[in-house]
């Protein structure tokens, strides 16, 4: 993947060009499914890599990874790690093996506020944060959302 900054220890296994999409990677770890869902606005490259390349001491584990690479200034990344489903190796049967995240939107992202909306199983989760004032008593209002403190999390319009 490169010659410095740790990239020299990564093998590039695959890459893809993506534009304005939801990127999802599902993996199984210890009988539980996990999905990383990431919003890509504009154009980006997705790399599937594996660590251990050019390791002079042969002490790096060969672990897979996904890298989202974008060019430009003031880039924002919104990613969700979802734990879902189980795999039964004896019965060879999976339950809830697919992600419930169907959409991620960045509703606002400026120097004052960042607001993301995640659609999970048809329901809306909103995460809003103030990017300047972190006072726990400060009242914020933007895009029809009102909250106290540096951030809020709403599920179907109700504060969590």
C-alpha positions as CSV (number, residue, x, y, z in Angstrom):
1,X,0.0,0.0,0.0
2,X,2.9,2.4,0.4
3,X,6.4,2.9,1.8
4,X,5.9,4.8,5.1
5,X,3.5,5.6,7.9
6,X,2.6,1.9,8.4
7,X,1.3,1.5,4.9
8,X,4.4,-0.6,4.1
9,X,3.0,-3.3,6.3
10,X,-0.3,-3.6,4.4
11,X,-1.1,-5.9,1.5
12,X,-3.8,-4.5,-0.8
13,X,-6.2,-7.3,-1.5
14,X,-8.9,-5.4,-3.4
15,X,-10.0,-1.9,-4.2
16,X,-13.1,-0.2,-5.5
17,X,-14.2,3.3,-6.5
18,X,-17.4,4.5,-4.9
19,X,-19.5,7.6,-5.1
20,X,-22.3,8.9,-2.9
21,X,-23.3,5.6,-1.3
22,X,-23.5,3.5,1.8
23,X,-20.6,1.2,2.2
24,X,-21.2,-1.9,4.4
25,X,-18.8,-4.6,5.6
26,X,-20.3,-7.6,7.5
27,X,-18.0,-10.0,9.4
28,X,-18.4,-12.9,11.9
29,X,-16.5,-12.9,15.1
30,X,-17.0,-15.6,17.8
31,X,-20.4,-16.6,16.5
32,X,-21.7,-13.0,16.4
33,X,-22.3,-10.9,13.2
34,X,-21.0,-7.3,13.0
35,X,-21.6,-4.7,10.3
36,X,-19.7,-1.5,9.7
37,X,-21.8,0.9,7.7
38,X,-20.1,4.0,6.4
39,X,-21.5,7.0,4.6
40,X,-19.5,8.1,1.5
41,X,-20.3,11.5,0.1
42,X,-18.6,12.4,-3.1
43,X,-16.0,10.1,-4.5
44,X,-13.7,7.8,-2.5
45,X,-11.7,4.6,-2.8
46,X,-12.4,1.5,-0.6
47,X,-9.4,-0.7,0.1
48,X,-9.5,-4.2,1.6
49,X,-6.1,-4.9,3.1
50,X,-4.3,-7.4,5.3
51,X,-1.5,-6.6,7.7
52,X,1.8,-8.3,7.8
53,X,3.4,-7.3,4.5
54,X,7.2,-6.7,4.5
55,X,7.4,-7.4,8.2
56,X,11.1,-7.9,8.9
57,X,10.6,-9.7,12.2
58,X,7.6,-11.8,11.1
59,X,5.7,-10.7,14.2
60,X,2.7,-8.9,12.7
61,X,-0.6,-10.8,12.7
62,X,-2.3,-11.2,9.4
63,X,-5.5,-9.3,10.1
64,X,-8.0,-7.9,7.5
65,X,-9.0,-4.3,7.3
66,X,-11.1,-1.9,5.3
67,X,-9.8,1.6,4.5
68,X,-12.0,4.5,3.1
69,X,-9.7,7.0,1.4
70,X,-10.9,10.5,0.3
71,X,-9.1,13.5,-1.0
72,X,-10.0,17.0,0.0
73,X,-10.3,19.4,2.9
74,X,-12.9,19.3,5.7
75,X,-14.0,15.7,5.1
76,X,-16.5,14.1,7.4
77,X,-16.8,10.4,8.0
78,X,-20.0,8.8,9.6
79,X,-19.7,5.1,10.5
80,X,-21.9,2.8,12.5
81,X,-20.8,-0.4,14.1
82,X,-23.8,-2.7,14.4
83,X,-23.8,-5.9,16.5
84,X,-26.5,-8.3,15.2
85,X,-27.3,-11.9,14.7
86,X,-25.7,-15.2,15.7
87,X,-24.2,-18.2,13.9
88,X,-24.7,-21.7,15.3
89,X,-21.8,-23.9,14.0
90,X,-23.4,-27.1,15.2
91,X,-26.8,-26.5,13.4
92,X,-25.0,-24.6,10.7
93,X,-27.7,-21.9,11.0
94,X,-27.6,-18.1,11.1
95,X,-30.1,-15.8,12.7
96,X,-30.4,-12.0,11.9
97,X,-27.3,-12.2,9.7
98,X,-28.1,-9.0,7.8
99,X,-27.6,-5.3,8.9
100,X,-30.7,-3.3,9.7
101,X,-28.9,0.0,8.6
102,X,-30.4,1.0,5.3
103,X,-29.3,4.6,5.0
104,X,-27.0,7.2,6.6
105,X,-27.5,10.9,5.9
106,X,-25.4,13.9,7.0
107,X,-28.1,16.5,7.5
108,X,-25.9,19.3,8.7
109,X,-22.1,19.6,8.9
110,X,-20.6,23.0,9.5
111,X,-18.4,24.7,12.1
112,X,-21.3,25.0,14.6
113,X,-23.2,21.6,14.3
114,X,-22.9,18.1,12.9
115,X,-26.2,16.1,12.5
116,X,-26.4,12.6,11.2
117,X,-29.5,10.5,10.6
118,X,-29.4,6.7,10.5
119,X,-32.3,4.6,9.2
120,X,-32.4,1.3,11.1
121,X,-35.2,-1.1,10.2
122,X,-37.3,1.7,8.9
123,X,-36.9,3.9,12.0
124,X,-34.8,7.0,12.4
125,X,-31.8,7.6,14.8
126,X,-30.5,11.1,14.9
127,X,-27.2,12.2,16.4
128,X,-26.6,15.9,16.8
129,X,-23.5,17.5,18.3
130,X,-22.3,21.0,18.8
131,X,-18.8,21.5,17.3
132,X,-17.9,24.7,19.3
133,X,-19.5,24.9,22.7
134,X,-19.2,21.9,25.0
135,X,-20.9,23.4,28.0
136,X,-23.3,20.9,29.6
137,X,-25.9,23.6,30.3
138,X,-25.9,25.3,26.9
139,X,-29.2,25.2,24.9
140,X,-28.8,24.4,21.2
141,X,-31.4,24.7,18.4
142,X,-30.9,23.8,14.7
143,X,-32.9,22.1,12.0
144,X,-35.9,21.7,14.2
145,X,-33.9,20.0,16.9
146,X,-33.5,21.4,20.4
147,X,-31.2,20.0,23.1
148,X,-29.2,20.9,26.2
149,X,-25.5,20.0,26.4
150,X,-22.9,19.3,23.7
151,X,-24.8,16.5,22.0
152,X,-28.1,14.5,21.8
153,X,-29.2,11.2,20.5
154,X,-32.8,10.8,19.4
155,X,-34.6,7.6,18.3
156,X,-37.9,8.2,16.5
157,X,-37.9,11.7,17.9
158,X,-37.4,10.6,21.5
159,X,-34.2,11.4,23.5
160,X,-32.3,8.3,24.5
